[in-house]
Amino acid sequence: MRTFTYVDNKKGVTIIELMITLAMILIVIGLSYLFYFYVVRSFEISSTQSAVQENVRLAKNLIDKEIRRASYIKIEEPPDDVNKYNHHIMTADGKIKKDTNYLLGNLSEGVEMGLLFTKTSDSFIEVTVTGSIDGDYEYSITSEVLALGGNIDNSINDSGDEIYFKYE
């Protein structure tokens, strides 16, 4: 019959094995750290871009609605006949204002907004709304709006960053 002899290995872990294991753990932790902050930064950037786009689209939709409903429209300078136009849209302090109120209220907090109105034909006005945060993440949207009232007191290709209008 055979007898087994057991070798008693009391050696344990060598310092080299411990250093290799520690180096691998540090590499994994370092890569996890980099990945985590990459994901967080990407989320912040996409949230900021989304906020700018949301504000620009909302402002454009509200302005388009106002222009469609208007019966008389004048781009740029204040009109000679102030009584003919009782509303206006313009930018002030980087925010879009309709008459004396901010068009988006506090929604556009931190977003620098810009406007450009251009008469493209007898009944159409091109509206361009831009927005950015701290000069970055700029977003712009342009649309051509049919002025249902049809009375635009400008020449074709006249443009400006203010518009005066009246409802009937």
C-alpha positions as CSV (number, residue, x, y, z in Angstrom):
1,M,0.0,0.0,0.0
2,R,1.1,3.4,-0.8
3,T,1.5,6.2,1.7
4,F,1.3,9.8,0.9
5,T,3.6,12.3,2.3
6,Y,2.4,15.8,2.5
7,V,4.7,18.6,1.8
8,D,4.3,21.3,4.3
9,N,4.5,24.6,2.4
10,K,4.7,27.5,4.8
11,K,6.1,29.9,2.3
12,G,3.0,32.2,1.9
13,V,2.9,35.1,-0.6
14,T,6.1,36.6,-1.8
15,I,6.6,40.4,-1.9
16,I,6.7,40.3,-5.8
17,E,3.3,38.6,-5.9
18,L,1.9,41.2,-3.5
19,M,3.4,44.1,-5.5
20,I,2.0,42.8,-8.8
21,T,-1.5,42.3,-7.2
22,L,-1.4,45.8,-5.7
23,A,-0.3,47.3,-9.1
24,M,-3.2,45.5,-10.9
25,I,-5.7,46.8,-8.3
26,L,-4.4,50.4,-8.7
27,I,-4.8,50.2,-12.4
28,V,-8.4,49.0,-12.1
29,I,-9.2,51.7,-9.6
30,G,-7.5,54.4,-11.8
31,L,-9.5,53.3,-14.9
32,S,-12.7,53.2,-12.9
33,Y,-12.0,56.7,-11.6
34,L,-11.3,58.0,-15.2
35,F,-14.4,56.3,-16.5
36,Y,-16.6,57.7,-13.7
37,F,-15.5,61.3,-14.3
38,Y,-15.8,60.9,-18.1
39,V,-19.4,59.9,-17.6
40,V,-20.2,62.7,-15.2
41,R,-18.6,65.3,-17.5
42,S,-20.5,63.9,-20.5
43,F,-23.8,64.1,-18.5
44,E,-23.1,67.7,-17.6
45,I,-22.4,68.7,-21.2
46,S,-25.4,67.0,-22.5
47,S,-27.6,68.6,-19.8
48,T,-26.3,72.0,-20.7
49,Q,-26.8,71.5,-24.4
50,S,-30.3,70.2,-23.8
51,A,-31.2,73.3,-21.7
52,V,-30.0,75.7,-24.4
53,Q,-31.9,73.8,-27.2
54,E,-35.1,73.7,-25.1
55,N,-35.0,77.4,-24.4
56,V,-34.3,78.3,-28.1
57,R,-37.1,76.0,-29.4
58,L,-39.6,77.3,-26.8
59,A,-38.8,80.9,-27.6
60,K,-39.0,80.3,-31.4
61,N,-42.4,78.6,-31.0
62,L,-43.8,81.5,-28.9
63,I,-42.4,84.1,-31.3
64,D,-43.8,82.2,-34.4
65,K,-47.2,82.1,-32.7
66,E,-47.1,85.9,-32.1
67,I,-46.1,86.7,-35.7
68,R,-48.8,84.5,-37.1
69,R,-51.5,86.3,-35.1
70,A,-50.2,89.8,-35.8
71,S,-52.1,92.0,-38.3
72,Y,-49.5,94.7,-38.6
73,I,-45.7,94.1,-38.4
74,K,-42.6,96.3,-38.4
75,I,-39.0,95.0,-38.1
76,E,-36.3,96.9,-36.4
77,E,-36.8,100.6,-35.6
78,P,-39.6,101.8,-33.4
79,P,-42.5,102.7,-35.7
80,D,-43.5,106.3,-36.5
81,D,-47.1,105.6,-35.6
82,V,-46.7,104.2,-32.1
83,N,-50.5,103.6,-31.8
84,K,-50.5,101.3,-34.8
85,Y,-48.2,98.7,-33.0
86,N,-48.9,97.9,-29.4
87,H,-46.5,94.9,-28.9
88,H,-42.9,94.3,-29.5
89,I,-40.3,91.5,-29.1
90,M,-36.7,92.2,-28.6
91,T,-33.6,91.1,-26.6
92,A,-32.5,92.9,-23.5
93,D,-29.7,91.8,-21.2
94,G,-29.4,88.5,-23.2
95,K,-33.0,87.6,-22.6
96,I,-36.0,87.8,-25.0
97,K,-38.7,90.3,-23.9
98,K,-42.2,90.7,-25.2
99,D,-43.4,94.2,-24.3
100,T,-42.1,94.6,-20.7
101,N,-42.0,90.9,-19.6
102,Y,-39.5,88.3,-20.3
103,L,-40.9,85.8,-22.8
104,L,-39.6,82.7,-21.1
105,G,-39.7,84.0,-17.5
106,N,-37.0,82.3,-15.4
107,L,-36.8,79.3,-17.7
108,S,-33.9,80.9,-19.7
109,E,-31.8,81.6,-16.6
110,G,-28.2,81.5,-17.6
111,V,-28.9,81.2,-21.3
112,E,-27.8,84.2,-23.5
113,M,-30.4,84.6,-26.2
114,G,-30.3,86.4,-29.5
115,L,-32.9,87.3,-32.2
116,L,-32.9,88.1,-35.9
117,F,-36.0,88.9,-38.0
118,T,-35.8,89.1,-41.8
119,K,-38.7,89.8,-44.2
120,T,-38.3,87.2,-47.0
121,S,-41.4,88.0,-49.0
122,D,-44.6,90.0,-48.7
123,S,-46.1,87.6,-46.2
124,F,-43.2,85.7,-44.7
125,I,-40.7,86.6,-42.0
126,E,-37.7,84.5,-41.2
127,V,-37.1,84.2,-37.5
128,T,-33.7,83.1,-36.1
129,V,-33.3,82.5,-32.4
130,T,-29.9,81.7,-30.9
131,G,-28.9,80.7,-27.5
132,S,-25.6,79.9,-25.6
133,I,-24.3,79.5,-22.1
134,D,-21.1,81.4,-21.3
135,G,-20.4,81.6,-25.1
136,D,-20.3,77.8,-25.3
137,Y,-22.9,75.2,-26.4
138,E,-24.4,77.6,-29.0
139,Y,-27.6,76.5,-30.7
140,S,-29.5,78.3,-33.4
141,I,-32.8,77.6,-35.1
142,T,-34.4,79.4,-38.1
143,S,-37.9,79.2,-39.4
144,E,-40.0,81.1,-41.9
145,V,-43.3,82.2,-40.5
146,L,-46.4,83.2,-42.5
147,A,-47.8,86.5,-41.2
148,L,-51.5,85.7,-41.5
149,G,-52.4,89.4,-41.2
150,G,-50.1,90.0,-44.2
151,N,-49.2,93.7,-43.4
152,I,-45.5,93.8,-43.0
153,D,-44.2,97.4,-43.1
154,N,-40.7,96.6,-44.4
155,S,-39.0,96.0,-47.7
156,I,-37.9,92.5,-48.6
157,N,-34.6,91.5,-47.0
158,D,-35.0,94.1,-44.3
159,S,-33.8,92.6,-41.0
160,G,-33.3,93.5,-37.4
161,D,-33.3,92.2,-33.8
162,E,-36.6,93.9,-32.8
163,I,-40.1,93.4,-34.1
164,Y,-43.2,95.5,-33.5
165,F,-46.7,94.2,-34.1
166,K,-50.4,94.6,-33.4
167,Y,-53.3,92.2,-33.2
168,E,-56.7,93.0,-34.8
